[in-house]
């Protein structure tokens, strides 16, 4: 039974999530209208009222109109409109139906205000404040006509009871408008608070992912990106290389010029790196004066060329607002992420290559073992007889 219902409900309500909600609300309105029509028919049995045919026509048109609206929503036809839920159409139809019901109900018209209140409370939740006022004024106009027409329909005079009903309807309409406007204000305030919260969360997330000094990704964000890229590479999507980059002699900058100048140098260095790498590459401050560059979908030789070009650009870069003798250079270690290696292993090889570049005199790019050319044996081959 449970499995059957799970299969049946999507067929009735639609499999599209947004349309399913709209169809569900339209079916609820149709159910309420059908219940109201049933009550009217019970009030107007043949022995009690000679307007039974009119009530039957009213019931058929009221329920049939909402059934057509529900069908338009279920088929998706209404999605081409600005209001795919057809909320205003549904409310205008049910208010008009309620006004006619007030005329036809006769002595039973006291039930109409409660039905009207239910329509306005539930239907106006999806409307803007302007639409709430508009639909409220329309309801007042429709029921004002109904109050005037009702005594004439039954060939009676407007008495105290008619005045009481009219006053009650006016109170219900005014109260519904005020409450709905208040609800709309609360919804708008909540929407603004939700938007502000979303912006604050996005800003906090961005701050949590960025290094405060350089504006680059921080280590935590870079670790997440590395894991993502490594998972992609398991599906065979191009080469992935890690470049560990270090500012040469950065300790001297702090010792001789102070930490404020050291921070300034790191910002200038980060900007220079960012200006010389590709837009598809990911650059992060790994810690202290170390930076990590993630190069994807690039040949190792091209990656080495990019790093050499970046190294030359930084070596020729004057540091603004710094002593003339303060010059920058970088050392880098480049490693290729191998299919069966972990990210930690590739990072370790890139780090070892960086230390090799420092041992070789700095201001250079060193390669991890998997990127180094294979040694060539230059010794001439011995003839077979000599080897024998």
C-alpha angles and dihedrals in degrees: 000000000000092000091049092052091049089055095041100050096058089050091053100037098032129251093251107097098220094043090047090060093048093048091048092054092045091051090050090053089048091051092050092048091048090051091050090049090051091052090050091050091050090051091051105050115161096261094051106047138024092207093073093120091054090050091050091051090048091051093048094048095043095049093036093053093054090044090057091048090050090050091051090053094045094051091049094241091125092058090082088065129081089244105043091177090058087220096157091046092050093048095046090049095048093044090051089047090049092051091052090046089054089058094045097042094074110180089001094062090107089084093060099077091058091050089047091052091051091051094050096043097051099032098048095057091088096046133095119244091257091052091048090055092045095050090044092054090047090052091050091051094046094049093043087060090045092052091051095044097044098075092045091049089059093036093242135123127257104265139177092276091055089050090050092051091047091050091048092051091049091050092048092049094046092046092049091050093050094046093045092048089051091049090049091052090051091048092050090049090049091048090052091048090048091050092047090049091049091050091048092049091048090049092048091048091050090049090048090054097045133075107240095218102045104020090232125126112284126230095266093053091044092054090055092049092048091053091049093048092047091053089052090051090057086068090056100256107156133287125314123201133185121211118192109201129191135186108241116239093355092155089064090056091055093042097047103031106023135251094282089061088044090057090048091052091051091053092049091046092049091049090050092050092048091050094053104044127077123270089242093056120093119224125191139173101243096189139308107346094340123107130188123213120196112203118190133187095010134119115249092239091053090048090052090049090051091052092047090051090049091048091052092048092052093046089055094043118110113216108234118228091014135110112281092242093057107102130168133223134166140215122206139188118205124201133176118228105236121212096247098036125101120234089249091057092050091048090051092052091048090050092050090050089052091054089048089055090052092048089052092058105281127254091082144095118245126194130224115242095263090059097046117100116257114258115259119221105226096182112112116249114257118235116256092247093053091050088052 
